[in-house]
Amino acid sequence: MLGAAACGGGARGVGLGLRSDQFVVPADVFQVRWRQHLTEEPLIEYKPQEFASAVSDGRRVYVGSSGGSLYAFDVRDGNIVWRAPTRGGIAGQPLVVPELRTIFVGTQDGALHAIDLTNGKQHWTYDVRGPIDSQPAWADGLLFFTTGENRIYALDARTGVWRWQYERESPEGFTVRGVSSPLVHDRRVYTGFSDGTLACLQAGTGEVVWTRALAGEATRFLDVDATPVIDRGVLYASAHPTGVYALDPKTGATRWRFDVEGAGTVRPVGGLVFFAAAKAGLHALDREGRLVWRQALADAGELSAPLVVDGHLVVSAANGGAYIADAATGRLEQFLFTGHGATGAPATDGRQIYVLSNGGYFYALALKRPAPSFIAGAL
């Protein structure tokens, strides 16, 4: 079922397929431009989940799924340009490198694929132990990626030849689902690990520059699974038990911390810092770490990292679909009901928003207007 609904204070979404007396006129923020069905719903799976996120180069949009294929779609009409089979399912976000005419994507069976952007043919594949559910990073001819085995690898991006790897000991017991993607900045690589450590490494050699334990006194679920972000000279990172950190990227020293459980990847835009937390909902902080607003999103379930586009904040919710809020105020504007919800983070090329639902439907949403706060320059 496809639905787009306005949101009131309770953030209820009403689907287009329900009774007419239940219909709520959608806010004029976005409309579904096209959708494609990537996977069939498993009959024995009560709550299917698709963890993959899309990436676009403006002409095509690329996305994988648990079905074990990477797709390239025309952004205008959703027609399939090519389909590249992979041995395992895809649960991360691909990386497009136009200079190499290559798209890189990892799979849950531990394979990193280098695929031709033009026709979907394989250039090379590199196999490791553990799933590759993170987005790779590329800089200075090297490709960096992390695995569920608490390792980060560096390969020659053209050939797939191993250059170096760094690993941390995995903690005993359960960890939180997910893994940090590497961030490359100023010839350094930053990434988090499930033992609660954030590491800064030399990009060329893998030599350790510094490490920081961010989990505090926690004894379980220590994970630093959020992808680090550097903006305006500040390194932002999140640890599941202790919250959001603003750090010095050169030394790892703490500038401030916002205490909340389950914080995900941070999105700094303008004067605000956005993130979602597992139970506490969407947050906006100022650049000093003070809370500006919070949107609880009760019963929405697991929340993705938020996306900020034209003054709107877009987040996927595992129990419902995709929410759109005003980024300056947190006011809910619209809701995309997808049936089984959406777990993978939304993506954008600046013109459209892309969301993969847990039922295997891939949506392209066209933005119809920027938020008033964006027009007024509030962000």
FENVEN-V66811 format. One record per pair of residues at least 24 apart in sequence whose C-alpha atoms are under 7 Angstrom apart, sorted by the first residue. I is the first residue (numbers start at 0). GAP is how many residues later the second one is. D is the distance in Angstrom with one decimal. If there is no record, write none. Layout:
{{I	GAP	D} {I	GAP	D}}
This chain:
{{0	337	6.2} {0	338	5.9} {1	335	6.1} {1	336	5.8} {2	333	5.6} {2	334	4.8} {2	335	6.8} {3	330	6.9} {3	331	5.6} {3	332	4.6} {3	333	6.2} {4	329	5.5} {4	330	5.2} {4	331	6.6} {5	327	5.9} {5	328	4.5} {5	329	6.3} {6	325	5.6} {6	326	5.3} {6	327	5.2} {6	328	6.5} {7	324	6.8} {10	286	7.0} {10	321	6.7} {12	322	5.6} {12	324	6.6} {14	322	6.1} {25	308	6.7} {26	306	6.3} {26	307	5.9} {27	340	6.7} {28	338	5.9} {28	339	5.3} {28	340	5.7} {29	335	6.2} {29	336	5.4} {29	337	4.3} {29	338	5.1} {30	334	5.5} {30	335	5.4} {30	336	6.7} {31	331	6.9} {31	332	6.0} {31	333	4.5} {31	334	6.3} {32	331	5.6} {32	332	5.4} {32	333	5.9} {33	43	6.5} {33	44	6.2} {33	329	6.1} {33	330	5.4} {34	43	6.8} {34	326	6.6} {34	327	5.3} {34	328	4.4} {34	329	6.1} {35	42	7.0} {35	325	5.6} {35	326	5.1} {35	327	6.7} {36	323	5.8} {36	324	4.4} {36	325	6.2} {37	27	7.0} {37	322	5.3} {37	323	6.0} {37	324	7.0} {38	28	5.8} {38	321	4.9} {39	320	6.7} {40	318	5.9} {47	310	5.7} {47	311	6.6} {48	294	6.6} {48	309	4.4} {49	41	6.9} {49	293	6.2} {49	294	6.4} {49	307	6.6} {49	308	4.7} {49	310	6.8} {50	40	4.6} {50	41	6.5} {50	292	5.5} {50	293	4.3} {51	38	6.1} {51	39	4.2} {51	40	4.6} {51	41	5.9} {51	292	5.1} {52	39	6.0} {52	40	4.8} {52	291	5.2} {52	292	5.5} {52	293	6.4} {52	294	6.7} {52	303	6.8} {53	39	5.8} {53	40	6.9} {53	293	5.8} {53	300	6.6} {54	38	6.8} {54	39	6.4} {54	292	6.4} {55	293	5.6} {56	292	6.9} {57	291	5.8} {63	26	5.3} {64	24	5.9} {64	25	4.9} {64	26	6.5} {65	24	5.4} {65	25	6.8} {81	37	6.3} {81	38	5.9} {82	37	6.3} {83	36	5.3} {83	37	6.8} {90	42	5.1} {91	41	4.4} {91	42	4.9} {91	43	5.8} {92	41	6.5} {92	42	4.8} {93	41	5.7} {94	40	6.3} {94	41	6.1} {105	26	4.9} {105	27	6.3} {106	24	6.3} {106	25	5.3} {106	26	6.5} {107	24	5.6} {107	25	6.5} {123	36	6.6} {125	34	6.4} {132	46	6.8} {133	45	6.2} {133	46	6.5} {133	47	5.0} {134	46	5.5} {135	45	6.6} {135	46	6.8} {136	45	6.2} {136	46	6.7} {136	47	6.8} {138	45	7.0} {143	38	6.7} {144	36	6.7} {144	37	6.3} {145	35	6.2} {145	36	6.9} {147	31	6.5} {149	43	6.0} {149	44	6.8} {163	41	6.6} {163	42	6.2} {164	41	6.6} {165	40	6.6} {169	24	6.6} {169	25	6.0} {170	24	5.5} {173	47	6.9} {174	46	5.1} {174	48	6.7} {175	45	6.0} {175	47	6.4} {177	47	5.9} {178	46	4.5} {179	44	6.9} {179	45	4.2} {179	46	5.0} {179	47	4.7} {180	46	5.0} {181	45	6.6} {182	45	6.2} {182	46	6.9} {189	38	6.6} {190	36	6.7} {190	37	6.4} {191	32	4.8} {191	33	5.8} {192	30	6.2} {192	31	5.3} {192	32	6.4} {193	28	6.1} {193	29	4.0} {193	30	5.7} {193	31	6.7} {194	27	5.6} {194	28	5.9} {195	26	4.6} {195	27	4.8} {195	28	5.2} {195	43	6.8} {196	27	6.5} {197	26	6.8} {209	41	6.8} {211	40	6.5} {213	25	6.0} {214	24	6.1} {214	26	6.0} {214	27	5.9} {215	26	6.8} {225	38	5.1} {225	39	4.4} {226	38	5.5} {228	37	6.9} {230	37	6.9} {235	30	6.6} {236	29	7.0} {237	25	5.9} {237	26	6.2} {237	27	6.6} {238	24	6.7} {255	33	6.4} {256	32	6.8} {257	31	6.1} {263	41	6.0} {264	40	5.5} {269	109	5.1} {270	108	5.9} {271	107	6.9} {274	30	6.4} {274	31	6.2} {275	27	6.4} {275	28	6.9} {275	29	6.1} {275	30	6.7} {277	24	5.7} {277	25	6.2} {292	36	6.7} {292	37	6.4} {293	36	6.7} {294	35	6.0} {302	40	6.9} {303	39	6.3} {303	40	6.3} {303	41	4.9} {304	40	5.8} {306	39	6.4} {306	40	6.8} {308	41	6.9} {309	60	4.9} {309	61	6.4} {309	64	6.2} {310	59	6.1} {310	60	5.0} {310	62	6.4} {310	63	4.5} {311	59	6.0} {314	30	6.8} {314	31	6.6} {315	26	5.3} {315	27	5.8} {315	28	6.7} {315	29	5.9} {315	30	6.5} {316	24	6.1} {316	25	5.4} {316	26	5.9} {317	24	4.8} {317	25	4.8} {325	45	6.4} {327	45	6.1} {327	50	6.6} {327	51	6.4}}
